[in-house]
């Protein structure tokens, strides 16, 4: 435990110190916005990547989180917010606002891996009945999947394949299946396979698919996704690597595949993607049951991060609970 000098500590928070996870003691936050008493915070693959790449993380980590307000109201949090005035924000594409990425809690501002955090009131996501605040950290990654699927367009009964069965891949599969689409997924590790089957996903993609979702973000995954896509089909790049990757140009062109890459979440049909995600979690409780494989108290954050790296040991979504 690290104690900041010269202050009276009142809460714990998870930060990167020399690219290592440390639980530090900080004063209670103050400022504008709404206070959230955090109850669950998920570890995202991007958190691990930022640590590995030496991304300058000077704030409290955690962009997947949920908690309760001072009045006891349970909420999930959308960790990005646009300026509210630009053309992108006005039409509902908040994720495309030039200020959106820089507003991200847990990256450029203090996030949810702490006992408390202040957030913009616009970031609050009400939870429907049946959604536990301890599971609601899944709202954010599920919104990523819903945004991509909504943006590329999907009709009931279309055949879908997902390449990659990490948390975003499994969430994407759950979302397309709930849309009425038969969905197959490529899952490497047995725990991912068990979760996929429990979510009603086929483990053996066969034939050609109307929509293929790349949820792995590697060149090999992209090649496999193109192979599975039918001529004239659609390819959704839901995961992306921090490095440039090569596209299988001829294979894509010969099938005239329509390719779309998406980022975070916005609005569709007058509804925020985060609200749609909360609704889906409420109607499909098995999603949280299968995705959240490990829970740790906040003080064990270093162990939790190490566990999140170990896919072969069964980790899918690892959650910290302050």
Secondary structure by P-SEA (a helix, b strand, c coil): ccccccccccbbbbbbcccccccccccccccccccccccbbbbcaaaaaaaaaccccccbbbcccccccccccccccccccccccccccccccccccccccccccccccccccccbbbbccccbbbbccccccccccaaaaaaaaaaaaaaaccccccbbbbccccaaaaaaaaaaaaaccbbbbbbccaaaaaaaaaacccccccccccbbbcccccaaaaaaaaaaccccbbbbccccccbbbbcaaaaaaaabbbbbbbcbbbbcccccaaaaaaaaaaaccccccccccccccccaaaaaaaaaacccccccbbbbcc
